[in-house]
Amino acid sequence: MANEKIIETEKSLEQVLWDSANVMRQTMGAADYMDYALGIIFYKHLSDKVLESAARTLVDAGEVEESEVGTEKERQAAYQKYYQDEDYRDDLLASMDMDYTIAPAFTFTALMDEVRAQTFQLEHLDQAFRDIEQSNVELLGHLFDGVDLHSTKLGPTPQKRNALIADVMGALASLNLDSHSGDLLGDAYEYMLGNFASDMGQKAGEFYTPQSVSTLLTRIVTSGREGKKGFTAYDPAMGSGSLLLNVRQYIEDAGSILYFGQEIKTSTYNLARMNMIIHGVAATNQHLRNADTLDQDWPADEITDFDAVMMNPPYSQKWSADKGFLSDPRFSDYGVLAPKSKADYAFLLHGLYHLKATGTMGIVLPHGVLFRGAAEGKIRQKLLERGYIYAVIGLPAGIFYSTGIPTIIMVLKKDRPGRDVLFIDGSKEFVKGKPQNIMEQANLDRIFQAYEARQDVEKFAHVASFDEIRENDYNLNIPRYVDTFEPEPPVDLAALNKEMAETQADLAQSETELKAMLGELVTDDAKKAQDLANLLRLMK
């Protein structure tokens, strides 16, 4: 529908979006301006979508010619004209078939006209946010709660806050965000999340899993199920939803995927909701919840087990470990609970409980889960005895924003023959980067191919029998099964002696030259002359 120039410069969509965020960079930290930038971008996406849908509907109904709604201003004018017609408004909105509504006075286009006319007030944008939320409370309720337009973080006075938000909107004004496909816009949104994660460092672990890890994890949990219609995916620690959304890359009928996710932090939960919508996921396919995964089981009705469970939970987080959880069906089969100081196995058992018998689960965890004893050792032994642990994949250090420690992916399956475990040492599969190391496509391919082949590869992969694991007292530490030791090359003593002799000769020559230079030094200062003489005496 749109025929105006989408981006007025040669900058990519990603760069224009990032530039709009950077308007606020000098005013506040990334942890704060992320919510504002992504919220305003999302609002513009919804607004552009409304104008495009209204224009398309009016053209189809024969009310306007397509040439009459080719620009943003023309679409805004047509929408406003027919929306104000009370006899036509309901039919127009029904034909648009949107999950939400935005009145013409509160579209991004209308507010940008106010910005240009210098009549814009933050209250108008605030009202636009509230109206959008109220138009579909179930899908959009409280979605913009994290975008506090009256916070002093934006500026010490209302005028400065007003000007800053107007500048952010101005940086986005040249884009029509509905003209980009869900994948393209979604990729740009992921680019933004990745950049924010890089800026935020350790805090990024609350909402973002690096794309390389997401890619590997989702390839694993979808392997062999690519053709399944109605594929169900569950992430009980979903962050911004990026890990869940990666499933779309590997399931052929992506439109039929059902997404289930839970997130404890409200602002991050709202990020996930925006991320789903901006990727074009239908409202009926989203099942997201803002709650504590460990505190209360969810989902507990209708669909409760899934084709794929994936997660990157907070590592070694504290939890209550209340004795009442021993009767919780998620944990009751194991007789013990994950320790209060380390909830890693609590997250794992929650995910496993919700895995279909034919499904695959992948979870990112610290290495300690492989060898720590006490309650964790007992849980690990039961998992192994039941054949649930399918693979352990070591990842490189320094690939996460939240920690520099190396981590693992543990892969679990319920219904499979045998109790052997595949070990892959992927710790060297990275390219050095700043500030994070990077797993490139070749690194991911090598690990995934080893996972699929499930065969021994010298110094890289080993399929350990259950007996072998039992002999190791159920310790799954990767070096016990994959020997990556590289012997030191033999030392050539003759060459070493020659090199040492040459070094000694060079040192002697340098010392002789230094003494000669010092001997040529003269001074009228008696103390300095004495110090120089003492130095020469010591060197002799």
Order of alpha helices (4+ residues) and beta strands (2+ residues): alpha-alpha-alpha-alpha-alpha-alpha-alpha-alpha-alpha-alpha-beta-alpha-beta-alpha-beta-beta-alpha-beta-alpha-beta-beta-beta-alpha-beta-alpha-alpha-alpha
